[in-house]
Amino acid sequence: MDIATSTWQDWTIVAIQGGFVVRHLVDLRNTLDSLEKHQTPRVALDLSGTSYMDSSAISLILNIKSRFEARGGGIAVFGANKELRELFSIVDLQQVVSIYPDQSAFEAAMSFSS
């Protein structure tokens, strides 16, 4: 799994390439811990390059949602492929995390809500 960060407005976009699975979560957790330490208010996970994920990834998404929202921030997810969207639907992730089909939809929604 490769991780890259960029910014858009007051959001930090964390792009995840490859498998989003338990054996790779330490690197992502370190990235997110660093963002939290630097008072990053909002994080968007770009899953457009993510081929698959396991239950530990879902757990991490819910964990960072709680952590960032506790500080007045937020989290969003965009770019998930068909299989990931089906997984999100099975676990009802869209009920607790804002999920967008792609970065353009995410940016449009965030621009509208500002």
N, C-alpha and C positions, 0 to 999 in steps of 0.2 A: 504494500500500500504506500502510495506517495501522497504527501500532504503539501498543499501550497496555500498561502494566504494572500488576499488582496483586500482593498477597501472600496466601498461604495457608500457615499454619504457617511452616516455614522455607523454603518454596518461593517463588520469584518467578515469577509467571505472565506470560508475554509473549504477548499476543493479537495475531494478525496478520490484518488485514482486507484482502481484495483479492488480487491476484496476488503470489505469493512467487517473484519472478523476478530475474534478474541485475541489471537496471537499478535495483532497489529494495534490493539487499542492503547498500549502504553504510549506510543508515539503521539497518537491523537490526543490522549489525555494530557500529555505534557504540553502540547500546543494550546489546548484549551485552558489549562492551568495558567500558562503564561499570559494569555489574553485576559483572563480574569484578574490576574495580579496587576496588569497594566490598566485596569479599570475600563476595559472594552465593554461598552454598554450592550451591544447587540451582535449576535453571531448568526450567519446564514450558512448552512451546510450545502455545498454544491455537490450533488451526487451524480452529475452528468457523466462522470468517468468511473463511477462505481459499478462494478459488475455484479456483485452480490453482497449480502450481509447476513449476519446471524443474530440470534437473540441478544447477544451481548452488546451489539451495536444499538439495538432498540433501547436497551437498558441505559446505555451511555447517553443517547439522545434525551431520554426522559430525565436523567440526572443533570445534564447541563441545562436543560430547560428550567429545572427547579433552582439551580444555582444562579443562573443569570437573571431570572425573574425575581428572585429574592433581593437582588440588588437594584431592581427597577429596570432591568434590561429585558431582552427578549431573544427568541430563537425562531428561525424559520428554516425550512428545507425546500430545496428545489432541484429539478433535473433528474429525478428518479426514473429509472427505466420501468418497463411494464411489470417485470417480476417484482421489483421493489415496491411499486405502487400496489400490487396485489397483496404483498406482505403487510404493507401499512394498513390496507383495508381490513385484512384479517384481524389485526390487533387493534383496530380503531385508532391508530396514531393520529389521524386527521382530526380527531375529537379534541386533542390536547396540544397539537403542534400545527402551526400554519404551514401547509404544504402547497407548493406551486409547481406547475408543469415544467417551467424553465426560468432562466434568469430574467428574461424580459417580463414575464408575468409577475415575478417577484418584485422587480423594480417598479413596475406600473402600480402594483398594489401598495407598495411602501410610499411611493410618491403621492398617491391619492390619499393615504391615511395621515400624511404629515401636515 
